[in-house]
Amino acid sequence: MEDLGVGIGWRSEIDLSVERMAGVDFVEVVAENLHTDHLPESLRVLRERGVPVLPHAVSLSLGGAEPLDTQRVEHLAAVARLVDAPLVSDHVCFVRAGGLDSGHLMPLPRTREALDVLVANVKTAQSIVDTPFALENIAALLEWPDAELTEARFLSELVERTDCLLLIDVANLYANARNLGTDPAAMLDELPLERLAYVHVAGGVEVNGVYHDTHAHAVPQEVLDVLGELCARRRPPGVLLERDDLYPTDAELAGELASIRDVLAAHA
Amino acid sequence: MDEPWGLSGEQFLEIYAAAMFAPLMVAAIGALVIRRLADRAEPFDHTNLPTTYHLAYLAGGCARLVETVIAELTHRQLLRINGEGRLSTTGSGTDKPLDPLEQEVLDTVQRKGTPSASIVVTALADGPLLGLDRIQEELLRDRLVVPAAWRMRVRRTVAGLYLAVLTIGLARLIVGISLDRPVGSLLGMLFGVLLLTGGALVAAKGLTQEVLPTRTGRAVIEGATADRPRRLSLDADSAALPAIAAAVGIGGFAAHPDVDVRHALAPPSAPPASSGDSGGSSCSSSSGSSCGGGGSSCGG
């Protein structure tokens, strides 16, 4: 996997800020927010500068039991071609079932049967998309009963069977540790980090004892600590800051990018 | 035969013809007097203005004032502008608004979501702006603007005179019709009164602008214009940056020295065709997040 550096999620609300911010090595775009026939001006400028743009999908519902919506995958593929993306990604989750859209990334039951469904859908998606595919672990507020595999084993087998890459969200590892009692370090020990594409970092907030991975608050030190844990095992090809709402000043965003760089430097 | 109002039709028309032009004369003389008063020059350096907002209001009234507040707040990162010219509050940061005007602009942006800058300008420029009274008073104190009361007095006098002329003419018309007298000439003159009303409005046009700078006020604007930066590079010295508000105060968004921000605030011509995710079935102008939907927790 090529070295991406440190990046930030491109959002239209902060497009000018991202375009002008120093030290942005790559950006990620929500694929569903882009047209397939033209790029927003600031993305065009970034591409002209040679900044990699990575499409990130949120709606493929790859773990869903229903047939894969290939039109959504084709849209992702078209966006990837438009930005000449080195890779694309989505989540290990489902977002639709029974004709309803949850509006959330829902966790999968960690069973062999669910893994088979996920693998089949990922392979179908890979056959449509021309670029490498990365899959991201999500933050869950619940776990389905009767799990047959740990999350790390589930992801490892997914990687083995589909040859996909991993997009590890350390904020999600932290959220799951807070809400479900999982152990991020143990999970990182089990994951095939040699298949790591890049890493997500984001902020959140605790409400009534539950940690919410909001992408709308500052990145807590604990999330950076999990990033440090990961870096101690393997230097990630890239780390991306996700911010989706309540955008702070450019200086604060730049400060969060600097904090990420500090963690990377500490483990260089 | 008794003549209505003791005047024959011919006599009335002669007097009425003179009366028709009286308000026009008043408008012209009023405008002239105000211009003369406004042309009294007194030394005043633009750097002595209390704030850049005074300069903005002097140069372009309320709309320019709001534009300048937006530019200032954007520079101080209390507001963010995106490539489509949409504003949003940053919500954090250590710099806080200094006066009621700035707070009002921030509140308006927050209330309207992510409005375009032009929507904020339109929304605020027509309403009572907090803190505007103080700016107006201080500009008057320094004799930089012609008092609005003078201009209002002339406009009201002209309007009152024309109302009186029209009323008298209509009354005479009714009397004439009731006495079965010929009223064709009077009808023509009433039509002429309407035309002259338009003429008076043109004569008083200089009095209707929102802010009328005095000669001193105009010199202040010219002085500030000579000093403003034309262009700033992205890595401009921070010492030069406060001049941004001055540039916008004089020339509006189109004069913003930062090219990227200027294009976002005041697109050069047609809206950019490739400005991104607005419209379309799969797109949203308030970009979707990487969370995949609503709710308080993202998970993605």
Interface residues (C-beta under 8 A of the other chain):
Chain A: G9 R11 S12 E13 I14 D15 L16 S17 E19 R20 E28 V30 E32 N33 L34 H35 H38 L39 P40 E41 S42 L43 R44 H56 V58 S59 H75 H91 C93 V95 D101 S102 G103 H104 L105 E136 I138 A139 A140 L141 D169 N172 A175 A202 G204 V207 V210 H212 D213 T214 H215 E242 D244 D245 L246 Y247 P248 T249 D250 A251 E252
Chain B: Q77 R80 I81 N82 G83 E84 R86 S88 T90 G91 S92 G93 T114 L234 D260 V261 A264 P272 A273 S274 S275 G276 D277 G280 S282 C283 S284 S285 S286 S287 G288 S289 S290 C291 G292 G293 G294 G295 S296 S297 C298 G299 G300
